[in-house]
Amino acid sequence: MTGQGSGGNVLAAVCSFFIPGLGQLVQGRILSAFLFFSIAGIGYFFAVLIIPAVIGGIFHLWSIIDAARFVSTD
C-alpha cells in the first residue's frame, strides 16, 4: 500500500498545483476533482470581486494538500 508522501501522491500534488482537482483525478477521485476544479475555477473567474479569488486560491491550495495527503483504502 502506498501512503502519504509516495511518488503517486507527489505527482498528484504537482498536477493539482497546475490545475486544481487534476491530482484528485489522477488518483481516481472523480467527485473530489470536479468539486475542487469547479469551486477554484469559479473563484478565479470572478477574480475582479477579490473575495471569490481568495476563496478560489484557498480551494486551490486545499486541492494540492488533499492530493499530497491522500491515503488509499485499497
Secondary structure, DSSP 8 states (H G I E B T S, - for coil): ---TT-HHHHHHHHHHHHSTTHHHHHTT-HHHHHHHHHHHHHHHHTGGGSHHHHHHHHHHHHHHHHHHH-----
